[in-house]
Amino acid sequence: MKNSKVSTRLYVAFLAIIIVSALSSIWSLKSLYQINHDIDYIVNQDNKKLMLNKNMIDSIHNIDRIIPTLILQKTKDQKEKEYSYIKQSREEYDKWWNELQKVPATEEGAVIRKKIEESLKKSRILNNEVIQLSLSGRDAEAFDVFISKAIP
């Protein structure tokens, strides 16, 4: 290389710069593709799961607020109206739960979903007991069951 012409040296140096630039561009494009893939996963999977979980939590909170109101109502019509709100919130919860089941879950996520299902079954049994007691006019008993069993 010492005996070569200056123009040859310049060509080789320029070619080396072009090769390094090309490799850098390829690496950057690969990184951008990976970032795009990660963002797509966040938007289409994680955000969807968060939205569904938030909607499910809202339905549960609605039921938690309606049950004491149901107990406090005096007439059968008022109680039936509150009970219809509970049924509506349960339908919404079930809709969101079914949507969540369509989203693929990790192994850890599957375990969490199983725990949610078990907890839901237990709480619905207790809530149904409270609701039936209140609808049958046994509000004091409904309140006791709600405070001692359903809330904890």
Secondary structure, DSSP 8 states (H G I E B T S, - for coil): -TTS-HHHHHHHHHHHHHHHHHHHHHHHHHHHHHHHHHHHHIIIIIHHHHHHHHHHHHHHHHHHHHHHHHHH--SHHHHHHHHHHHHHHHHHHHHHHHHHHHS---HHHHHHHHHHHHHHHHHHHHHHHHHHHHHTT-HHHHHHHIIIII--
